[in-house]
Amino acid sequence: MRKQLFSASLALLVAAAGVSLTAMSQPAFASEIKYVVNNVAITTGDIQHRAAFLRLQKRKGDAADEMVEQTLRLAEARRLGIRISDQQVNEAYARFASNNKMQLAQLDGVMDKSGVTKQHFKDFIRAQMAWNQALGMRYRSEQGGGGLSEQDAVRKMLQKGGNKPSATEYLLQQIIFVVPAAERGALMAKRKREAEAMRARFNGCNTTREFAKGLIDVTVRDLGRVLAPQLPADWADQIKATKAGGATNVRETDRGIEFIGVCSAREVSDDKTAQLMLQNEGLGGKKDDAADELSKKYVSELKAKAVIVQR
């Protein structure tokens, strides 16, 4: 579910790389407030950038409505404590360029010449990443309140002719080099170097606290055992690519600089795994459809409670 909205919305951009940038050039435009959504302003410029984004994707849609919904989604993600760092957005932007065999400068040119702008695309990426996490939290909450029991999940899978599923179970440790918000500009680069040095020495979770003793404001958290479907969306790919005894790349977060140590990894097959795997498939293999329906329902609820003023 966490990738469905993000990847689906970007897929059609691949063809844009071959479009004549000169023909796509858009004039600059003045910007004024068009909507106020729960005290957050949406400008005519925002809407024009989104309209250009729709044209670039060759996708129909209402640019103003999309911007209203994006504003609601971001506000809901913030309410849930979800924060997407600039580094996460920049990494996703760079991955998109790389996956589509484009240099960053080339992607920047496509965004700017088409009238979308690099910043608008990055704002879209941030909103999608945050919303996917919010959707995951909502989905797990609904399943926990009224979903299948572990035994029911196993029975449902066996009825479908499958064996009890297995999944990788990780034992994880989180290492945080804390950077206070007021000191991020001054300390971030220094803390990143310190985190990189500690990561380079990481050789398993038993010695992490010993390494951290001589360092200031370093927190080591034992995250316990986590099954693959439960991995946090923003760390999942890196954790899966890291061997037991190793550590993920360091990353900037709202807390400072972090990395995850993979203490161990093993394949497990039990009733809890069956329950999680079935839920992760969208209760019947219609994962994308389930995510889309849940998203529409969620946004409708947010709209019903929102104060939306058109200027």
C-alpha positions in Angstrom: 0.0 0.0 0.0 2.8 2.4 0.9 4.1 2.6 -2.7 0.8 2.4 -4.6 -0.2 6.1 -4.8 3.4 7.4 -5.2 4.5 5.1 -8.1 1.2 5.2 -10.0 1.2 9.0 -10.1 4.8 9.1 -11.5 4.8 6.4 -14.0 3.5 8.5 -16.9 6.3 11.0 -16.5 8.8 8.7 -18.2 7.7 9.8 -21.7 8.2 13.4 -20.8 11.9 13.1 -21.1 11.6 12.9 -24.9 9.3 16.0 -25.3 10.8 19.1 -26.8 11.6 21.4 -23.8 11.4 24.5 -26.0 7.9 23.7 -27.0 7.0 23.0 -23.4 8.2 26.3 -22.0 5.7 28.1 -20.0 5.5 31.9 -19.2 5.9 33.1 -15.6 2.6 34.0 -13.9 1.5 36.1 -11.0 0.1 34.4 -7.9 -2.7 35.2 -5.6 -4.6 33.3 -2.9 -7.4 31.2 -4.4 -8.4 28.9 -1.5 -7.8 28.8 2.2 -8.0 25.2 3.6 -8.0 25.1 7.4 -6.0 28.3 7.5 -3.5 27.1 4.8 -3.4 29.2 1.6 -3.5 27.7 -1.9 -2.5 30.1 -4.6 -3.3 30.4 -8.2 0.3 29.6 -8.8 0.0 26.3 -7.0 -3.0 25.4 -9.1 -1.3 26.4 -12.4 1.7 24.2 -11.4 -0.6 21.3 -10.8 -2.4 21.9 -14.0 0.9 21.7 -15.8 1.7 18.5 -13.9 -1.5 16.9 -15.1 -0.7 17.9 -18.7 2.8 16.4 -18.4 1.3 13.1 -17.2 -1.4 13.3 -19.9 -3.9 12.8 -17.1 -7.3 14.4 -16.7 -8.2 15.9 -13.4 -9.1 19.1 -11.5 -5.9 20.9 -10.5 -7.6 23.0 -7.8 -9.3 20.0 -6.2 -6.0 18.1 -6.2 -4.3 20.9 -4.4 -7.1 21.1 -1.8 -6.8 17.4 -1.3 -3.0 17.5 -1.1 -3.3 20.2 1.6 -5.7 18.1 3.6 -3.5 15.0 3.3 -0.4 16.9 4.5 -2.2 18.4 7.5 -3.5 14.9 8.5 0.0 13.4 8.2 1.3 16.2 10.4 -1.4 15.5 12.9 -0.4 11.9 13.0 3.3 12.9 13.7 4.5 11.9 10.2 7.4 14.0 9.0 9.2 13.6 5.6 12.6 15.1 5.7 14.2 17.1 2.8 16.7 14.3 2.4 14.0 11.7 1.9 12.4 13.9 -0.7 15.7 14.6 -2.5 16.6 10.9 -2.5 13.2 10.0 -4.0 13.6 12.7 -6.6 17.1 11.4 -7.5 15.8 7.8 -7.6 13.1 8.9 -10.0 15.7 10.5 -12.3 18.0 7.5 -12.1 15.2 4.9 -12.7 14.2 6.8 -15.8 17.8 7.1 -17.1 17.8 10.9 -16.6 20.4 13.2 -15.1 19.1 15.4 -12.3 19.7 18.5 -14.5 17.6 16.9 -17.2 14.7 16.2 -14.8 15.0 19.7 -13.4 14.7 21.0 -17.0 11.6 18.9 -17.7 9.9 20.2 -14.6 10.8 23.8 -15.1 10.2 24.0 -18.8 6.8 22.3 -18.6 5.6 24.8 -16.0 5.5 22.2 -13.1 8.8 23.3 -11.5 11.2 21.1 -9.5 9.8 22.5 -6.2 6.2 21.6 -7.0 7.2 18.1 -8.0 9.2 17.7 -4.7 6.2 19.0 -2.8 4.1 16.4 -4.5 6.6 13.7 -3.6 6.6 14.8 0.1 2.8 14.7 0.2 2.6 11.3 -1.4 5.2 9.8 0.9 3.4 11.3 4.0 0.0 10.2 2.8 1.1 6.6 2.1 2.3 6.4 5.7 -1.0 7.8 6.9 -2.9 5.3 4.8 -0.8 2.5 6.3 -1.6 3.6 9.8 -5.3 3.9 9.0 -5.3 0.5 7.4 -3.6 -1.2 10.3 -5.9 0.5 12.7 -9.0 -0.7 10.9 -7.7 -4.2 10.6 -6.7 -4.3 14.3 -10.2 -3.2 15.3 -12.2 -5.5 13.0 -9.9 -7.6 10.9 -9.3 -11.2 10.7 -7.9 -13.1 13.7 -4.6 -14.9 13.3 -6.5 -18.3 13.1 -9.0 -16.9 10.6 -6.2 -15.6 8.4 -4.5 -19.0 8.4 -7.8 -20.8 7.6 -8.5 -18.3 4.7 -5.1 -18.9 3.2 -5.4 -22.6 3.4 -8.9 -22.5 1.9 -7.3 -20.7 -1.1 -5.0 -23.6 -1.6 -1.8 -22.0 -0.3 0.6 -23.0 2.4 1.1 -21.0 5.5 3.2 -18.0 4.3 6.6 -17.1 5.6 8.2 -13.6 6.0 11.6 -12.3 7.1 11.7 -11.3 10.8 14.3 -8.6 11.6 15.8 -7.8 15.0 16.6 -4.1 14.7 18.4 -1.3 16.5 17.9 2.4 15.9 20.9 4.8 16.4 20.0 8.5 16.6 22.5 11.4 16.6 20.2 14.0 18.1 20.2 17.5 16.6 18.0 20.1 18.3 15.8 22.0 15.8 17.4 25.3 16.7 20.9 24.0 15.9 20.2 22.0 12.7 21.9 24.5 10.4 25.1 24.6 12.5 25.4 21.0 13.6 23.9 18.8 10.9 27.0 18.3 8.8 29.2 17.6 11.9 26.6 15.1 13.3 26.4 13.4 9.9 30.2 12.8 9.9 30.0 11.4 13.4 27.1 9.0 12.4 29.0 7.9 9.3 32.1 7.1 11.4 30.0 5.0 13.8 28.2 3.2 11.0 31.5 2.3 9.5 32.5 0.6 12.7 29.1 -1.2 13.2 29.5 -5.0 13.2 26.5 -6.1 15.1 24.2 -4.9 17.8 26.1 -6.1 20.8 28.7 -3.4 20.7 26.6 -0.4 19.7 26.1 1.0 23.2 29.8 0.7 23.8 30.6 2.7 20.7 28.0 5.3 21.8 29.4 5.8 25.3 32.0 8.4 24.3 29.6 10.4 22.0 27.3 13.2 23.0 23.6 13.1 22.4 23.5 9.7 20.8 20.4 7.5 21.5 20.4 3.7 20.9 17.0 2.1 20.8 16.2 -1.6 20.6 13.3 -1.9 18.2 12.8 -5.6 18.9 11.6 -8.1 16.3 9.8 -6.7 13.3 8.3 -8.7 10.4 8.9 -7.4 6.9 5.3 -6.2 6.3 5.6 -4.1 9.5 8.8 -2.3 8.6 8.4 1.5 8.5 7.8 2.7 5.0 10.7 5.1 5.0 13.2 2.5 6.1 11.9 -0.7 4.6 13.9 -0.8 1.3 17.2 0.0 3.1 16.6 -2.6 5.8 15.7 -5.3 3.3 18.9 -4.5 1.4 21.1 -4.7 4.5 22.7 -8.0 5.6 22.4 -9.2 9.3 25.2 -7.6 11.3 25.2 -4.5 9.0 23.6 -1.1 9.1 21.6 1.0 6.7 22.9 4.3 5.2 22.7 7.3 7.5 19.7 9.6 6.9 18.5 13.0 8.0 15.2 12.9 10.0 13.3 15.4 12.1 15.3 14.1 15.1 18.7 14.5 13.6 20.8 11.9 11.8 19.9 8.2 12.1 20.7 4.7 10.9 19.2 1.3 11.6 21.3 -1.7 12.6 20.1 -5.1 11.5 21.0 -7.4 14.4 19.6 -10.5 12.7 17.2 -11.7 10.0 15.4 -15.0 9.7 12.5 -16.5 7.9 9.5 -17.3 10.1 6.1 -18.9 9.4 3.4 -18.8 12.0 -0.2 -17.6 12.5 0.8 -14.0 13.1 2.8 -14.0 9.8 -0.3 -15.3 7.9 -2.4 -12.6 9.4 0.0 -9.8 8.4 0.6 -11.2 4.9 -3.1 -11.4 4.2 -3.7 -7.9 5.5 -0.8 -6.6 3.4 -2.4 -8.2 0.3 -5.5 -6.1 0.8 -7.7 -9.1 2.1 -7.9 -10.9 -1.2 -5.2 -9.8 -3.5 -6.8 -6.4 -4.5 -4.1 -4.4 -2.8 -4.2 -1.4 -5.1 -8.0 -1.3 -5.2 -8.1 -1.5 -1.5 -5.6 1.3 -1.1 -7.5 3.5 -3.6 -10.8 3.0 -1.9 -9.4 3.6 1.5 -7.7 6.8 0.3 -11.0 8.2 -1.2 -12.9 7.4 2.0 -10.2 9.0 4.1 -10.0 12.2 2.0 -13.9 12.5 2.0 -13.9 12.4 5.8 -11.2 15.1 5.9 -13.1 17.3 3.5 -16.3 16.9 5.5 -14.6 18.3 8.6 -12.5 20.9 6.9 -13.1 24.7 6.6 -12.5 25.5 2.9 -12.9 29.1 1.8 -12.7 30.1 -1.9 -11.5 33.6 -2.6 
